[in-house]
Amino acid sequence: MRDLKIPEQRHPEKARRPDNPQPKKPDWIRVKAPVSQGYKDTHKIMRDNGLVTVCEEAGCPNVGECWSQGHATMMIMGEVCTRACTFCNIATGKPPEALDAFEPGRVAHAVEKLGLNHVVITSVDRDDIEDGGAEHFAQTIRAVRHRSPGTTIEILTPDFIRCDPSVLEVVVEARPDVFNHNLETVPGLYPEVRPGARYFHSLRLLQRVKELDPTMFTKSGIMVGLGEDRQSVIQVMEDMRAADIDFLTIGQYLQPTPKHHRVDRFVHPDEFASYEKAAYGKGFLMVSATPLTRSSYHAGDDFARLRAARQAKFG
């Protein structure tokens, strides 16, 4: 029986990799430890409902701030991912269980209990399932809609690369308010950073969402500090806009353990501000580019601004 709290068992495919040094974080990337009552209350609701969060599994630096406000990103379909991306701290391997038919209901109950105006729902990759979990996503969206009809729903999905293309329609037909799928990095780094994925497949996935439902907001993000250069980041922006992506996030990569991909550098906040300016210049409706930006960081507030930006642009 694996103990996912032990790094060697959490990432067995990385155990034989040489250690990469973990550089000291600059002042602008440091955060306070989570200690607030709000954090404790959110933690209890997650445990009481037997739910997994990407906030914990991926070691997000913003967990203290977000959970203190009752904002948690639900991670469905288990806690073991079938991919082995070199940047990610989510446990990898063959998932030990089938999908839990009662999980959508538990997610919906937690959303209602937390009183969320906006919820982000993500998942591990489940390449062991024929539809990649598309129907499970759809059931979760419908369950949240039923119990909290006023809550807006943002999903962060896998790439469904091994599935029939029709599975995407199942998710889109469930009508999430925001469809997010992260490109994660520039295409030249995919073989090392995201070996199980394909850059242009992920880009096409997001483009197809818009073709299926032109009114649905699409969103994607990348990390910097993995070894990319500025021109490759600008090219990703161009590619995203060609796919009609509305919302771009850019954040600093942080190395979870010595076995993970090394941090090439810590990108200064001024450079993030420069990326934000460039992205708005290319036509994104919404951009979040800071060292601590993550896909679901301030997602509710950002969604309100995203909606207002579309209204201002198109009336």
Disulfide bonds with the S-S distance in Angstrom:
none
